[in-house]
């Protein structure tokens, strides 16, 4: 009996990196002595909040879209997303001279909807608590002849997301641990693939909001576990079940999942703003929250953190963080 090849390899991530060279930003790695002293470790922040569209999602969207045939590009692409993947696919489509239709929840942050429309995409809304976004997007794509680019359930998307970790490790060398947010699982799947291939001893730790702990439950059960659609300020992580393809990677490579509360996410956002001089959206702040609260567990000497995005408008940032002590 032969063993099936893994759905994602280091070569896939490296191939994506070559395709993204000169298109995606090579985002900075930031250090803070204040943060290091507070958590008792050397922390290296890979700042994907400075990526194009303000989030890591551009990496996967462009890697997938750039591989489409001329005929597929002529017809256009479709996607479903609460915001960052929506913007990423819209921009990738514009860069490649095609059109995009995006299925977005009605309660998506206005700034993300406006940015998606600003990149030229058509937006179709739905109710995230009563409608199935995947079914809606698949039906729309079939009806219009569009190619669907999912936010995480695609090997080229996962490979593209993994280039953030690849860049971090190329720049800073070996790390003892790597923390990333977990939503559908594409970022941590790509990151873990690159990190474990380069440094097998590294611990890969995902971070979820307490209300959206589907990946933690799934890893503990050894199978995908579905939960009610979570209500959390971390809209990019408000998912009810891990992806099938991403989970097949993460169950092999992810060492642990930490959970943080919405209040802890708010505190991390404020810390990033006041002490690191960075604007970070709730989903992007979850790994920082896990560090600041100790929920990531005892930390080794060198820790990498992927700050996944910074898409939040001033009004929402103020409403979430302005009243904190």
N, C-alpha and C positions, 0 to 999 in steps of 0.2 A: 504493500500500500504506500503510495507516494504522499508526501506532505504538501499541502497547497502552499504556494508562495505567499509571503505576507502582502497585504494590500498596499503597503507603503514601505519604501526603503530610503536609506540615506541618499542613494543615487537619484531617486525621484526628487528629493528636496534640493539636491545640488543642481539638478536640471532646471528646476523651477527658479533657483537663484540666478542661473545664467540667463533665463528668459526675462527676469525682472530687472536685470542690471540696466541702469540708465532710465528705467521707467518708474519703479518704486523708489522711495527715499531709503537710503541707508541710515536709519534713525540713530540718534545719539544714545550713548550709555552714560548715565548720570550717577554720581556718587554723592553721598551726604554724610559728613562726619557726625552730624546730629543724629541721623537715623542709625548709623552704625553703633554709636554709643548707646542709643536707646534699646536696641534689640540685641546687642552683644555679638554682632557678626559683621563681616564685610559684605555689604549689600550693593549689588550692581543692577541698576534699573534700566531695562531696555525700553525706551520711550516711544512706543507705537502711537501715542497721542500726537506725535509729530509726523506720523505717516500721512500720505495723501488720503484724503477724505477724513482724516483725523482718527484713523483706526487701522489695525493690522489687516482688516478684511480686504483691503485693496490687493494684497499679495495673492490671496487665493483666487479672488474674482478675476484678476487679470491673467493669472497663470492658466486658468480654465478657459476663459474667453479667447485668449490668443491662440489656442489650439483648434479653434473651430474652422471648418472649411469655408471657402469663399461663399458657397451657396448658403450655408448656415448663417453667416454674417449678413448676407443680403436679407434674409428673412427676419433677423432680429433675435433677441434673447429675452428671457423672463427670469424672475427670481421672486422669492418670498423672504421677508425680513422685517424685523422690528426697527431697523434703522441703519446700522453700519454696513451690513452686507448690501442693503438697498443702494446706498450711496456708492459703494465700491463697484457694483455691477453697472450702475448708471454711468460712472466715470470710465470704467473699462470699455463699455460699449461706445462711448463718445470717442475715446482714444483710438478705437479700432474701426470707427466709421460706420457703426451700426446703431440700432435703436434698442431700447429696453422698456419692458413693462414690468412694474414691481407691485407685488401684492404686499400691502402693509397694514398692520392693525390700526383701527380707528384711533386708538389712544397712544400711538407712537409719539414720541416727543416732537413738538412742532419744528424744532430746529433741524431734526433729521429728515422730516418730510420735506421741508423747504429746500434743504440742500439736495435731496434726491431729485426733486423737480428741477432744481437749478442746473443739474447736470444734463437735463433734457429728457428724463424718463417720464413715462406715463405711470400714474399711481392709481391702483385699484385697492380700495380699503375693505376691511372685514372686521368682525368682532372676534377678538382672540379667545374669548371665553365661551363662545358658542359655535364657532365655525372652524373648519379644518383648513388651515392655510395651505397645506401641501396639496390636498385634493383640489382646492380652488385654483392654485397655480398650475397644477398639472392639466386641469381641464382647459384653462385659458391658453396654455402653451399648445395643447393639441388642436384647439379650435383655430388658433392663428398661425400655426406652423412655426412656433418659436422654439428655440433651444433653451431648456431650463437649466439654470446654474444654481444648484442648491447651496445653502449657506455653509454646510459642513459635510453632507453625505456624498462626497465626490473625491476620488483620489487626487485629482489635480488641485482641488481646493485645499485639501489637507496638506499637500506638498508645498503649496504656496505659503500657507500659514507657518509651516515649519521653518521657513527661511528666516523668520525673526530670531528664533533660537540659534540657528546656524550662524547668523551674523554675530550674535552676542558671544558665542563660544569662540568664533574666529578672532574676535577683538580682545577678549579678556582671558582666554585660556580656560583651563579646567575649573569647573565649579563642583562644589560638594552637593548642592541642591538647586533645583529650578522650580519656581512657583509661577503658575499661570492661572488666569480665570478659567472656569469651565462653564460653557453653555451647552451647545450641541456636541462639543467635544472635538471640533476640528483643530483648534489652536493647540490644545494639549496633545492631540494625537500626532500632529506634525512636529511639534516641539520635542516630544518624548522620543520620536523616531530618530531625529537628528542627535539629540543629546545622548541617548543610550548607545547609539552606534559609535559616537566619538569617545564617550567616557562611560563605560558600562557601569561604573560604581556610583554614578550620580543618582540622587533621589529626586524623583519628579512628583511634585505635590500640586494637586489642583485645588482651587478654592471656589466654593459655591455659596450663594446666600442661603441662610437657614431655611427659608420658605421653599427654595428650589433645589432640594438635595437629591434629585433623581439619579445623578451619577454616583454619588456616595452609596445610596441604597442599592444601586445596580451592581457596583463592584463588590459590595458585601454579600449580595445574593448570588453572584456569579451569573447573572442574567439581567437583561434590561427590565427595569421596574418603572411602571408608569405611575405618576402622581397627578393630582389636580393641577391645572395651570396655576403656577404660583403668583401671588401678589407681592411684589417686591420692587423697591426703587431701582434695582439692577435689571432694567428692562432687557438688556442684551442677554440675560441669563434666565429669563422667565419662560423656561421650557418644561415640558411635562415628561419627557422621556429622552434618554440619550439616542443618538443616531446608531443605526445598526452597524454601519461600516466603522464609524469612529469608536464604538464600544469594542469592536473586535480588536482594535489596536490598543485601546486604553486598558483593557482588562489584562493585557500582557505586560504593559510598560509603565503604567502609573502606579506609584507606590502608596499614595495616600490622598485623601480628600479632606480638607479643612472646611468648616462652616463658619460663616460670620453673619451677624445680625445687621439689619438695615441701619440701626444706630451706629454700629461699629464702622459700617461703610461710610456713613456721613462724617464720622470723626477722621477717618483716613483721608477722605476728600479734603477736609479742612487742613489736616496736617500737610498734605501735598501742596496745597495752595499757600499756606503761611510759611512753611519751613523749606519746601523744595522749589517754591515759586512756579508750580505747575498746576494747570487745570486738568483734572482727571474726572471722567464720568463715573457713575456708580459701579458699573461692571468692571471698569478698568482699575478701580480702587480696591477690589476685594482681596487681591494678594497682599497689598500693603496693609489692609485691615487685619489680615491673618498674622502678619509679622508684628504689628503694633500691639495686638492683644495676646500674643503668645499662642494663638490657636493653631499655628503651623507646627507646634511642638518645639522641642529643644533644637536650636539651630546649629548647624556645623559652621565651619570657619568662613567659607565663601558661598554666598547665596545669590543666584540670579533671579530677577523678577521681570516678567513681561507685563508692562503697564499697557494694557491692550487698546485703550482709546481715551479720547478727551472730548467727545461730542456732547456737550451740554451747554445750553444757552445761559445767559447771565441771570435771567429771572428764575429759572429752575435751580440753578446753583445756589442762589441766594435763599430760595425757599427751603432747600434741603439743609444748608449749612449755616445760614445766617443766625439762627437762634441758639446754636450750640454754645455751651459754656466753655 
